[in-house]
Every structure is written in C-alpha cells, then in structure tokens.
C-alpha cells in the first residue's frame, strides 16, 4: 500500500476533533480511505483526511513493443531518474565551469531543476518522472548520500591543525565566529516579535547563530581544492581557521541541541547528554582503537584488506542508525566514525580511493535531488516578505558580519589587504554541510519549506559570487614571482655554494638523481646544499603536510617508503663528507597543487636550481629491452614548476645510463654533450656543464649551433651568448677533456640532421645537456614547431630524448629562471600594483563562455 499524506497543520483547539490542551483528538475525529471508486469512513482516528492506496508490488512489464509502459515499474523508473539526475548535474557543471563556479553551485541548481521550482511545476512531468512513491526512494538514497559524504569529510579532516594553531589563526577564528553571533543575536532579538513562533525561540536563534557563523571545514576544503588553493598560503590559513572554528562551534551547537530537545520534557536533555557521551566514548575508546589495530597489522606499503573496507562502509550505516536512535542526528554518527579513522595510508587513503567516486558521482546527485524536491520558490512567494523578512535580515547580517569580522582581524594582524579580502570571501563559502543543517532545522520545525528555500538560495548565491572573486583576486603563484636572480650563471663567484632542490616522486627515480649529483662534481671548494623533497599525493586526508625530517624525527611511519629514500640520501651524504649537505623533506599534497609546495620550498631555502624527474622513465627488463614507466600526474606538476619556479629548473630524462654507471663511476669516463643553440636556457645549461667539467671522470663536448649568415639573430642575445661561450672556453682551454665545435645550419631540418650526425659519429654519449627554449634563434627551429610532444622539454630536448633519436643516453633539459613579466611562458604581469592582473583574470572567465556560445568575439 502507498499512503499519501498532505502536509499537516493542526487545527485550532476545539475544532475538527483536535484538542490542543491534550495534543490529541476528540472521539468525533474521522478519516476517509479511498480505493479506486470505493470510499470507507473510519471514525475516532484522525481529522478528516484522504488516504489513497496503490499497488504494493511492482507492475511487471513485457516491454514497450507489447504495449506496456516501462515507467509503471518503480525500478525501471528509478533507473531513468538516476540517469536524468546525474546527466543534469554534469551538464550544468560543464556549462558553469567557465564562469569559475564550484561544483556545489551546479549541483544545487541541478537539484532545483527537477523540483517544484522549475520542471516540477509541471504536474505532468512530476507524475511521469517523479511520482510520490519514487520520490520516497530518491529522498532516502539522497539521505544516504549525505551520510556517506559526512563520513568522507570526517576521514579527510585533520584535527592536528588545532594543535598547530598560531595566535593569528586563533584570533581570526574567534573574531570570525563571535562577531557574526553578536550581530545576528541583536538583529534576531530586535525582530523577534515578527518571527514565527518556532523561529523566535531562544534555542532556534542559537541554532541560527552558530549555523551562519561557522566556516565549515569540509565545504572550504572541497572548494579550495577546485580552485587549486589547498597548498597556497591563503588556503592553508583558511583551512586552519575553519578547523579551529568548527572545534569551538561543536560545543555551542551541542548546548543549543540539548536546549531544543528539552523544550518538550526537561528529562530529554539528560538523556540526550548521556547518549552523546556514550556515543563519543564508543567512538574514541572502542572504534578508534580497533581501527588503529587494523593499521598495525597491515604490512607497510600495502592497502588494508578488502574485508575491513566493507566492514567500515557498513559501519557508516550502523553508526547513522545508532546516532538517529539516540537523537544525535544521522550525519553526526557517520562524521564521527570518519574522524575515528586514522587518516592517510593505509586505511584512510584506501577508503577514500575505493569509495569517493561512487559517493560523489552517484549518491550525491540524489542528495541534491532531495534538496531540489524541497526547494520551492512558489512557496517562498506565497509566504511573502512579512513571513521571510526576519529570516532574510538575519541571514544577510550573518554573512556580512562574517566577512567584515574576518577582514578587520586580518588587517589587525597586518595581512595584506588583498589577501584579507580573499580570506574573508573564503570564510563565507557555504555548501553541503550547511544544507544538511538546514534540513535538520526543518526536522526541528525551526523553519519550513519557504525558509529552507530562502536559506538554500542565499548560500548558493553567496558561494556563486565569492568563488570567482577569489579566483580573480588571488594568484597562488604570486609569491614565487621574484625580481632577484637565482641562477647558476648569476651566482656570485664568492658564493661557491650551489643550493639545489631535488624533487623525488618515487624510489625508481632516486638512484638517477643521486648519480646526477655525483657527476655534477660537488667539492670542498664548490659544495652542494641539497633539499631533498619527497612528494606524495594527498589521499585520505584533507590538509597538505610538509615534514622537515630534521625537526620532526618522529614523523608518521605510515609513509614508510620515504624511509628508504631518505636512508639512501643519508648514505650518499656520509660518503661525500663535507662536499655535500642534504636536508630531507616530505610533502603530502594533492597533485594539482604540488608545484606550489615545490616553488615555496625553493623560495624559502633560496635554491638556485630545482631538479625534476621527467614523467617518463625507461627501465631495464629481462632480455636487455627497455620498458617505459609513466608517472601519473607528474607531467602537469613539472609543467607548473617550469612556469612558476623562483629559480632555474632542470628536468632529467633518465634512460638508465646515469642510474647504472655510478657503481663503476670511479673507473669509467663519462661522455657528456652540450647542445648550445643560444639563449638564456642554453647559457644556464653551459654554466651547469662547466661544473661537471671539473670532474676528472667526465669528458665534455660543447656543440654550438649558428644560423647561416647570422639570419634571425637577436643582437643582444648573441652578445650574451658570445660572452658566456668565451668565458667557458678561456676557463677550460687547457682541459683536454673539454672540446668545443660550431655548426652552421639554415633551418630546423639541418639542425636535427646535425644533431643526429653528432650522435652517429660518437654513439657513446652518456648524457645530453640542452637548454629548453628561451632565446633560441627561431631560424634554428624553423619547421619543427609542430613536432614536439613534450613542451616541458622544448623542441630539441624532446627530440634527443625520443625513441626516434635512438641511443640510451639520458637527457638533462635546463631552463634559466624566468623573471616576472619576462619569457614566453610568463602569463603574469603587473596592473595597478597587482602582481597578478585582475582584468586579465576577468577576461579568462568571460572568454570561454563567448567561445562556448559561439559569439565569435573575445575580450582583448
């Protein structure tokens, strides 16, 4: 039987059988049930109402060609609804992405599409696509989606940020919560007489104050991740403030929740608090210890057993059931279970990897369909300004005071005004958690459908406005755009120390990088200071982490692979004595923002050179064949580092030759070749090769390419090239292991042919060293612009590292530091004192939409 109940409003006392004093019905109350054309009256039950009965079992269908309507079967209709909901949200996400809108905005709008505000206004659409019985399924699947979303948020949340709180973060968090609460309370009490009875209660006002004041961590994390700001200075500050605010707000929300439950019976408060304490004890002292035991028995570097993953995902539903049974709210049970799970590998990362896609891409669209079915703009219009005016005033007061409170406190701590504005916008971002809070308020009768609609539209509008403004105003690469030269070429002679940031993605690249350091010839007179940065993709936790192993010796053993790498570096340092000094670091960050941590560490440590492994590597297999290893996500990291690095960059393409020569290094002469095509990158590559030339086991050949009759030469670049080449030749004139030659070519084809001839004549080169592309005479590359597949290597670097070129020689591609506003890859400039150009950012937002809509115009 399917029962339909209209929205129930108790009649006044003494009418229609309702007794307001006893919360019951007079014996005269009755109800009417209708089955097809037969009506039956029942007395002494409820006030007069209509109960419509339908078929209990699904109607089997033989198919469309037999005249059956497949939409009469609830399961078939559910399949169509799943497809429609997911497709709608995906299309809207695609359309709104050029406008820098976050995912939450497109999903809320997608949910509203199927609800009574847009498509649901048509009774025909609702009766066909979302009849009442199927709405029941959609709502329950949506509630399950929110439950698992809160679980994932708890798994990723890093409570250790609370322990690392600075005074600035603490005070900004306190001001960002206290100021909105104060102003909301003032406005609420001044408008209390015009509010609904439930909304005017003290506990309801308390709920509103805390709900509008807190910047909730899961929402901020998801939007900052979309904006690639997790690893930025402002992103880290925002996440820290959110965690501190949430920690403070939990206690306040518990107080108001208890007060709300105690409005009916005072004893309910006691039972609520007892249930809450018992639930926390169960989570912390039983579940947490059991999960820690699972981590202990899991071998290092291995994921947890599938059985544990299934058990934990089942536990989410059980914890939700228990939480709801004790009146704590379903989402809280799932969230606390997530908090109890040790973050990162092996348990937290495995859970996120195996469940995140299904939760976010399949279940969450149902959650926003649930929201859309509740959002009703018509109901809001019917309620009128008199009914919604106080709630609107409170909401606006909360967001404006939150913005101003954060901005004023940021200015007090001397945060740049632009950063303070961006941080204030971040603090007013709202999303999934707030929507669940609003649903909870509806359950508690604090607001009804019109109020819920107003709140959902408000948070969607604020987030839709704030997110693109953040993208326009803040450039995460701004700190790396320095004016001071940090290159090998411009290192003063008296500063013989070479500071290198060594980026390590995995164990396979470690040996090649160590051997590159060895052949670079560190000596007592020219020592190397190495900052070895082990990079790990952030999975299973939300907050990026940078570990300085010299200061944090007791770092978490869950990243055991870092032990092997840092032990290898330590052994190499011990073998070189005072010639080399290694400082190990580990960065656990998302791939999309990994370049920010690399550039930031290079800036702070004043590195002269960043060395990156190429995203492809050749490994020897049985039979002497080479197998190509591709590192996922590394290519974009390398490209971003090259574009934004505050110093010079080298990319090492390891074909195995460098990696396998170190054991016999002292008894082997290595042959290096520098392909000098001119320009800043070529000059930097030659200066680095000059350091290698001091190694007695290195034979160096420099081949300079010149255009025929100096065609296409830039006079200034040519003079600087001549100066560096002359300096190099004078310095190494008596070095028999160094040779120099010049080749004159007319176009790119002759350049490639000359390089191939050099390789064929002397096929025993171990390493090719080449500048990337800055300042190269275009005549030398004429006709080759469409040939390159790997832009991070430049045209010539890509050619000598390709299989078409042949050989097993590794390749080192060098790019000299690109100063702000210079270089072909530089997209940043200055406008009105801004290090990033806001006008250009607006153009970047608008132009994709112009192209998408086929206007054929763009802002210039």
N, C-alpha and C positions, 0 to 999 in steps of 0.2 A: 504494500500500500504506500502511495506517495501522498503525504499530507501537506497542504498549503495553508499557512497561517498568515493573515495580513499583519502588518505592523500594529502592535497592540498598545493602546493608550488607555489606562484605567479610567473609567467614567467617574464622575463626581460621586461623593458619598450619598447613598440613598437612592440612586438611580440605577436602572437596569440590573438590579440584583447585587450591586457592589457595595460592600460595607468597608469604607475607608478606615474605620477605627480598628477593625479586626483583621484587615488585609485578607478578607475572604469574600464569599459570595452568598447572597441570600438564597434560600431554597427556591425562590422563583426564577433563578437563573436557568437558561436553557441553551442548547446548541443544536444546530441543524447539520446533518450529514447528507451528502448527495452523491449517488452512484448512478451514472447515466441519467435516466429520467425519473428515478425513484428518490424521493426525499424522506428522511426519517428524522423525527424530532426527539431529542433527549432532554429531559428536564433535570434541574438540580445539578448542573455540571458547570457550565461557563456562561458568560454573557452571550447573547445571540451571535453566532459566527458561522462561517461557511467552511466546511472541510470537504475538499474534493479528493476522491480516491481514484488512483490509477492502477495500471498493471504492475504487479510486483516483479514478474520475471521479464527479462529482455525479450523483445519480439524477434525471433529468428527470421532472417531474410535469405531468400534464394538468389537474390541478385537483381540488378537493375533491369536486365533483359526479361525477367519473369514478371515485371510489373511491380516489384517490391521497392519500397523506399528505404534505402540503407540508413537514412538518418533517423528512422524509427527505432533503430537498435542503439541503446545508450553507449555501448562500447565503440561501435563504428563512428558514432557522432563524436565521441571523445577523441578518437584518432584525428578526425578533421579539426577539432578545436585545438589540439596540440600543435598541428601543423600551422593553423591560422595564427595562433598566438605567437609562436616562435618566429614565423615569417614576418609578421607585422613589426615586431620589435627589432628584428635585424634590418629591415628596410629603413625604418626610422633612424636607426643608429647610423646607417650608411649616409642618409640624407643630412643628418645633423653634425656629422663628424667634421666636415669642412668649416663649420662655424665654431669649432673647438668646444662643442658641447659634450659633457661627460656622459657616460653610459646610463647613469641613473635618470637623467632627463628624458632620454629617448625611451627608456623602459616605462617610466610613469606615463608618458604620453601614449605609448603603445597600449598600456592597460586601459587608459581612458577611452581609447578608440572603440573598444568592444563594450564599454559600459553605457549606462543610460545618458551620458553626456553627449555622445556622438552617434555611433552606429546603433547603440542600444535604444535610442529614441524611437527607432522603427520597431513597432510591435511584431512585424513580420520577421525582421532579422532576428529578434530575440527569440521568438517562438521556434524558428528553424535552427539557429546556431547555438543558442544558449537557453534552452528551456529550463524550467525551475529545477528538475531533477538533475540535470547535468551541471547546473550552476553549483549545486551541492558538491559534486565531485571536484570541480575547478577550485572552489574555495578551500576544500580540505587539502588538495595537492599543493595549493599556494601556501597554506599554513605550514605544511611540511617543508616547503622550500625555504621559508623564513627560518624555520627551526634549524635546518642544516646550514643556512647562511650564518646564523649566530654561532654555531659550532665552529665553522671555519674561522670566523673572526676571533674566537677565543684561542684557537690553535696558534694563530699568527701573532697574537698580541704579546708584546714583550714587556712584562711588568718590571723588569730590571731597570727600565728607564726611570722609574720612580726613585730608585736608589742613587741614580747618577744625576739627580736634579741639581741644577745651578740656581743661584739666587735669582738671576734674571728670569729663568723659566718659571720658577715658583711664583714670583710676584706677578708676572704676566698672567699666569693661570688663575691666581686668586682674584686679581682685578677683573679678569675676563668672565668670571662667574659671579662675583659679589656685586659688581656694578649693574649688570642686567637684572639680577634678582631684586635689587633695591628698587630700580625704576619700575620694573614690572609690578612689584608689590604696591608701589604708590599709585600707579595707574589703575590697577585692579581694584584696590580699595576705594578709590575715588569713583569708579564706575560700578561698584558692587550692587547698587540699588537697581540698575538697569540690566543686570545679568540674569540668566536663567537661575533657577533655584539651585540646581546641582553645581553649576559652574561657580556660583557665589560662595560655596562652602570653603572653609579655610583649607581643608585638605586638598580640594581641587585647585585652588590658587597656588598652593605649594607645588602640586604636580606641574602646573603650567610654568612656574618659575624655573624649576630645575630642568624641565624638558627643553625650554627655549634658551637656557644659559649654557648648557654643556656642549662643547665641541667633541662629538663622539669619535673615538679613535678609528673604528672600522670604516666609517664613511670617509674621513680625511685620508686614510691610507689608500683606499681604492681610487679616489680622485687624484691624489698626488702621484700615484703610480701611473695613471693615464697621462698626466702632464709631464712625466719623466722628472719629477722633483724629489723623489724619495731620498736621493743621495745628496741633494743640494743643501746648502746651509739653511735656507729658509724652510725647506721640507723637514729636515731633522728637528729644527726648533719647533715647528708646528706639531709634529707627532709627539714630541716630549711634553709640550703643553697640554695636548689632548689627553695623554695618559694620566698626567697629574690631575687635570680637571675631572676626569672620569673617576679617579680614585676618591677625590673629595665628594663628588656628587652621589656616589653609591650610598654612602651613609645617610645623606639627606633624603634620597628617594626612599630608602627603607623606612625612615621615620614617617613620611607622608603616606606611604603604602599602608603602614600599620594604622595610622590615623583614619585612613579611608575604610579599612576593614573593621575598625572599631566603631564606626558610625551606627551600625545595626546593634551589635552587642559588644559590651566592653570586654567580655571574656575572649572574643575573637582576636583581640590584639595579643593576648598572652599566647594563644595557640599559634598565631602567625609567627611570633618571635621564636617560640620553641621549635616550630617546623623549620624556620630559617637557620637557626643554629645547628639543628640536627643535619640539615642538608649540607651546610658548609663543612661540618665535621666529617660527614661521609665522603665528600669530595676531596678534602685535603688529606685526611689521615688514612683513608682506605683506598680510594680510587687512584690518587696520586702515587701512593707507594706501590700499588700493583703495576701501574704503568711504568714507573721507574725500573721495576724489576724486569719488565719486558725489554726495556732498553739495555739493561745489563746483560741479558742472556743473548742479545743479538750480536753476531760477530761484527767486528769493525769493518766498515766499508760496505756492509750488506744491508738491504732493506729488511724490515721486520716481516715476519711470516704473514701470509695472506689471512690466516685464521684470526690473528689479532686485529687486523684491519676490519674484517667483517664483524667481529665482536664489538669493536668500538663504535662502528657505524650503527649497529643495532642498539648499543648503549645510548646513543643520542635519543632514540625514540623512548627508551625506558626512562631516561632522566627527564625528558619532557613530560612524560606521563606522571612521574612522581612529583615534579615541580607543580604541575597543574592540580594534582590531587591535594597538595598541601597549600594551595593558594598562592604560590610563589611566581607563577606565570611560566608557560611552556618554554619561551625563549631563554629565560634565565637558566633553566636546567641545562639546556644544550650549551649555552655560553660558558657556564661554569665547568662543564665537562671538558670543553675545549681549553680552558685555562689550565686545567689539571694535567694536560698532556705536555710532556717535555718538548719544547719547540726545537726546530731544526732536525737534522738527521739523527737517528734513523727513523724515529716514529712520526714526528710532526711532518717532516718532508714527504714521507711515504703516504700519509693520509691525504695531504694536500694534492700530491701528484695524481693519486688514484680516484679522487672524488671531486676535485674542484670543477672540472669541465662539466660533469653531469649536473652538479648543483647549480652552477652559474648559468649554463646554457640550456638546461632542460627544465629544472624545477623552478628557478627564479622567474622565468616568464609567467608561470602560473601564479606566482606570488603577486606580480604586478597586475595580472588579470584580476586577482582577488581585490586589489586596491581599486582598479578601474570599475569593477562592479559596484563598489561602494560610493565612488566619487560621482556626485550627481549635481551638475551645475544648475539644473532646473529647481532642485530642492533648495539650493542656496538662494536662488532668486525668489522663491516663494517665502523663505524665511525673512527676507528683507533686511534693510540696513539696521532697523531697530533691534533685530534679534542677533545679528552678527557683528554689529558695530563695536561693542565692547571687546569681543574676541579679536577682531581685526586690529584695534588700537593696542591691545596687549602684545599681539604678535609683532607689529611694527616696532613697538617700543623695545621689545626684546632684542631684535636683530640690530637696530640702530645703536642701542646702548652697548651691545656686544662689540660692534665694530669700533665705536669710539673708545670704549674701555681698553681694548687691545691696543689701539693706536696711541692713546695717551701714555699708557705704561711703556710701550715700546720706545716712544720719544724720551721718556724719563731715563731709560737705560741706554740712550744715545744710539739706538738703532737708526740707520739712515731712513729718512722719511719715506722713500720709495719702498724700502723693504718693510717698513712698518705698515704701510698701506696694504702691501701684498699679504703680510701676515694677518692683518685684520680681515681681509677677504677670505683667507683660508679658514679662519675661525668661524665664519658664518656659513660655511658649506654644510649642506644637510642632505640626507639620503635615506637609505633603507632602515636604519635603526630608528630614526625619528618617525617614520611611517608606522613601524610596529608599535612605537609608543603611542601614537595617535589611535591606533586600533585598540590598544589597551585602555585608553581613555574612553572609547566608545563602550567597551565592555563594562567599565565602571560607571557609565551613564554621565560622565563629566561633559562630554559633547555628544551630539547626534550627527546624523549624516550631513546636514548643512555645515556644521562646524568642522567636521572631518574634511569635507571638500575644500573649505576655505584654507585649512592648515596645509593640505597637500599641495594646493595651488601656490600657496605662499612659499613653501620650501623649494618647490620646483622652480619658481620664478627667481628666487634669490640665488640658487645654485646656477641657473642658466645665465644669469647676469654676471656673477662673480667669477666663474671659471674662465671665460675668455679674457676677462680683465686681468686675471692672474697671468695668463699666458702672454698677454701683450706687455704688461708692466715688468715682468721679471724674466731675466735671461740667466739660467743657471750657469752658463759658461762665462759670465761677466768677470768673475774673479781671476780667471786664467788669462784674460786679455791684458798682458803686462806690456810695459814700454821698455823695460830693461832687457838687454841682450843676454840670453842664456844659451850660448852655442859653444861648440868646441873651437871654432875658428876665432871667436872673440874672447875666449878665456885668456885673461892676462898672463904673461909669461911668469910673473912672480907667483901666480896661483896655479901651481903644478897639479893640484888635486883634481881628479875628474870624478864628479858625482853622477852616478848612473842609477836610474830607477829600472829595475829588472822585473818585468811582468811575467808571471808564471801561471798558466792556465791549468796545467796538469803535469803528472810525473813524466810523461813522454818528452816534454819539451825541456825538462830541467837539464839533462846532460848536455844538449846542444848549447844552451845558454851559458852554462859554466865553462864550456870549452871556448866559446866566443870571448868570454872574459879573459881566459888564459892567453889566447893568441892576440888579444889587444895589448898585451905587454905591460901589465902593472909592475912597477918597480918602486924602490925606496924613494927615488927622486920624483917619480910621477905615480903616486899611489892612487888606488881607486877606492871610493866610498860607495858601497853598493846598498841600495834599499830594495830588498827582495820582497816583492808584493805577490803573495799567493792569492789568486782570485777565485772565489767560489760563488756560484749562482745562488741567490737567495730563494730558498724554497722552504715552506713550513714555518716561517716566521715573517713578521711584517717589518720590523725595524732593521735597517742596514747596520752592520757592525764592522768596526775597524780595530783589529787587535795588534797592539805593539808587543811582541813577544819578549822584549827585554824588560818591559814594565809589568806584563801580565803573564808571568811564568806558569801560573796555574790555569791557563786557558782551557776551555772545554775540550775534552778528549773526543767529543763526537765528530770532530773534523780530523780524524786520525791520519788522513792522507797528507796533511800538512806536516806532520812529524817527519815523515820520510824525506820530504823535500827540504825542510829546514836542517835536518841532520846532514844531508848531502852538502848543503851550502856551508854548514859549520865545519865539516871535514875539509872542504876546499880552503876555507879561510885559515884553518890551522896549518895546512900545507904551504901556504904562501906567506905566513908570518905577518910582518908589518906592511907588506906591499898592498894588502887589500883589507878592507874593513866592511863587514856585512851586518846589516841591521834587518832582521826578518819581521815582516808584517803579514797579516791575513785580512783580506776584505771580503765580507759576506754581503753581497749586494745584488740587486737584480741586474741581469744582462743589459737591459735598456739604459741603465744609469751607471754602469760600471766605469765608463770613461770619466765620469765626474770624480770618482774616488782616485783614479789614476792621476788625473790632472791636478787634483787638490794636493795629493801627497807630493807630487813633483814640485808644486809651487811652494809648499811649506818647507820641504827639505832642500830647496834651491838646487834641484837637479839640473844638470847640463844636457843630459841625454836620457830618453826613455827608449828601452829596447822591448819590442813586442814580437812574440812568435807569430808567424803567418797562420791563417786559419786552416791551411792545408799542410800536411807533413807526410813525407814518404818514409815508410817503414819497411825494413828488410823482412822477407818471408822465406820459407824453405825453398830452395832452388835458385836463390840469388835474385828473385824478382822483387820489384818494389810495389808496395801496396800503399795507396793514398789514404791518409787519415784526415777526415774533415771534422773540425771542431765547431759544433753548432753554436751560433750566436756570437762567435769571436770576430767574424768579419765586420759586423756593424760596430763592435767595440773598437776595433783597430781604426776604422774609418773616422769615428768620432774623436778618438785621441789625436789622430793626424790633423783633423780640422781645428781642434781647440787646445792643443798642448801649449803650455807656457815655456817650452824649451824645444830643442831638436828631438827628432824621433827617428829610430831605426827599426825596420821590420826585417826579421830574419826568416828566410825561406830555407828550412833545413831539409836537404835531400839525403841526409845520413852521413855525408862526408865529414862534416865538422864533428858530429857526435861520435864517430868511430875512430878518430885519429888521436884523441887525447892520450890513450894508453901508451901509444908508441910515439908521443909527441917529441920527446927529447931526442929521439933518434931519427926523426923524419923531417925533411924540408917540405914546408907547405908553400904552394904557389898561389898567390893572390893576384887578381887583375882588377884595376880600377878603370871603369869606362867613364871618361870625363867628357861630357857633352856641353859643359858650361852652365852657368847659372849658380844661384845660391846653394841649391842642394848638392850640386857637383863639388863646389868648393868645400862644403861641410864633409862630404864623403872623403875627399882627398886629405883633409886635415885629420880625420879619424884613421885613415890608412897610414898616415905618417907616423902615428903612434905605433901601429903594428910593425912598421918597417924597422923599428929598433929591436925587434925580436930576432935573435940570431938564427932561428929556425924558419923564418919567413922570407920568401922570395917574392918581391912585389913588382908588378908591371903596370905602368900607367899609360893608357892609350887615350890621347886627346883627339876629339873629332872637330874638324873645322869645316865651314862651308866654303864652297868654291868661290873665289874672288870676294870673300867676306860678305856674300849675299845674305841679307836678313839679319846681320849682326846688330845688336844694341851696343852702342859705343861705350856706355857706362859699364854694362855687364862685361863686355870684352876686356876693358881695362882692369876690372876687379879680378877676372879670370886670369889675365896675364900676371897680375901681381902675386896671386896665390901660387900659380904654377912656377913662377920664377923663384919664389921663396922656398917651395918644396925642392926644386932642382938644386939650388945652391946648398940647401941643408944636407941633401943626400948625394951630392956629386961624387963623393969618394966611397959611397956604399955600393959595393959590387953586386949586392943582392937586389938593387933597385934599378930598373930600366924605364926609359921614357921614349915614347914614339908618338907621332902625329899622323892622322889620316884625314885626307880631304875628300869630302863627298858632296854630291849635288842635291840629293833628296833622301827621303826616308828609306827607299828601297836600297840605295847604296849603303846607307848606314847599317841596315840589317845584314846586308851581304858582307860588309867589312867585319862586323862582329862575328858572324858565322865563320869567316875565313880565319880570324884570330883563334877561335875555338878549335877549328880543324887542324891548324898548324901546330897548336900546343894543347893537346887534349888532356893535359894533366893538371889543369887548374882546379884548385880545391874550393875557392870562394871567389865569386864575382861581387865587386862593390860598386854601386852605382847611385847617383843622385836621382831623386824621384822625378821632379818636373819643373821646379821653379827656375825661370830664367833661361831655359833651353831655347836656342835659336830654332824657330819653327821650321826653317828650311831642312834642318837635320831630321825632322819627324814628318815631313810632308808625305801625305798618303797613308799614314799609319794611325790616324786618329780613331778610326772605327775598328781597329784590330784588337785593342786592349780589352781584356775581360775583367781584370782586377785593377781598378783605378787606384787603390791604395799603394800599388807598386809602381805606378807610372808605366808609360808605354815600353820603355827599354827594360825596366826591371821585370815587367810581366813577360816579355819575350825571353829573356835569358833564364827565367825560372820555369818556362813551359816545357812540356814533353816534346814539342816540335823542335826546340833548340837542341835537345839531346844532352847527354852527359849527366854526371852525378854531382856536379859542383853545386854547393849551396850558394845562396844569394843574400846579400845584405843591402837593402834599399834605405837610403838616408834622406831625410828631409830636414832642412835647416829651420829653426824657429821662425814662424810667421808672426810678425808684429801686428798689432791691432790695425785694421784698415788696409793691410798690405796682402799681396799674394792672390793667386787665382781662386783659392778656396775660401778666402775670407769673405764672410757674409755679414760681418758686424761692422758697424761704423759708429759715428757719434752724431747725435742730433739734439741740440739744445741741452748739452751737458749730460745726456744719457749715453751710457756705454752700449746699450742696445737701442735700436731705433724704433720707438713705438709706432710711428707712421708706417714703417715697413712691415711691422707685425700686423697692423690692421689690414694692409694690402694682402698679406699672406692668408688672412682669414677670409677676405671677401673674394679674391680672385678665383679660388677653386669653385665657389658657387656660381660665379659668372660663367666659367667654363662648363660646369655641370648643367646649367640651364640653357646653354647654347646661345648666350647673348653675343658671343664673338668679341667682347670687349674685356679690358682688364685695366686696373688702376696702375699708372706708371708714375 
